[in-house]
């Protein structure tokens, strides 16, 4: 029997302050708050990717490093980087070019969770 998926995906990150994280993801990436449940320290935001949401879980100890890195496609990685630069968002070096495939940029939320942008190069994939 095969698993039947509905096409949705929620990526979950641990954060130290739920309110600040909601503000950061809304202001920095334009995500929209779907709901917030303070009793359990949880919020979910919609992204610009159909049926892909970001779950935020308030935790006592945010373990930086390791785990999944949400990687969002963009049509103009230079413009995306410029927007991060304007907002003073910490990045892991310059845009990385992988010839004939993709361009990548790693950046971090205030809790040190890694996120990435990618721009697929013409003719790749």
Beta strands, then each sheet from edge to edge (+ up, - down):
strand 1: 9-15
strand 2: 32-37
strand 3: 42-46
strand 4: 52-58
strand 5: 70-73
strand 6: 96-98
strand 7: 102-108
strand 8: 114-120
sheet 1: 1+ 4+ 3- 2+
sheet 2: 5+ 8+ 7- 6+
end
